[in-house]
Amino acid sequence: MSRHTLTLRSLLVLALILGLSGCSVRYDKNGKILFNTDLASVLGNEVGQFTLADGSTGALRELNGRYSLKWSNLMIERPIEGVSWARIINQYHIEGHTLLVLKVATPSCPAQYRLVDLQNTRSQEWAFTGVCDTGPEITPGADKLQLNFPTGNRIEQFNWQHGEVYHRRLPVQQQKTVVSSSNDSVKAARKTKAQPVAKPAKRTPTKTADPLPPKVAQPELDNSLPTEIYAPTKTRQTSLDLKS
């Protein structure tokens, strides 16, 4: 085999690799598939990686200040819109879904958090716009993912479950300081010892007051917001949906 033939084959293989890695699948508002040139795979920077529930991999890429997610197995691309910076904070696999917790910078908030749900070619994204500069306390479960954002005197709680996110606002429980009985008794004894002994005063008989009616227990005020469905920012779906 001549050197010219080897060189030609090498160039063809390189072109094929660049062609496959430099393509992505997007879709318009009507769900029609659009094949685009993916310059982020060739010229961009990979700033994060993640593993899908089926074991395949994906990446978070940046090119000219624009960020996007791409599934390497299906070449599906999802742009992360309205951000100037983005990183993957954590990832979870629940019921076949891949959940990515992103930390992003937006014009209105330098540290906002988002949740991205990936399954086959379908993806959803929730932007927690009501919380800024506060990281979530994340609790994964067998069938749900809970994110608690403490903000002042309340907790903004978001629960992902079965492809939906539910929002609830909870009041922060105030912790009371408990003083031990031993310390109280010591202080009382010292106070009694320091005071002079007074002579007993003469008691004047008084009329017994009528007993007060019993107090009725009042229900505690519930300042929590009822659970409501938190709408995703955008849901993306193509006709390439795979049946598992």
Disulfide bonds with the S-S distance in Angstrom:
Cys109-Cys132 2.06
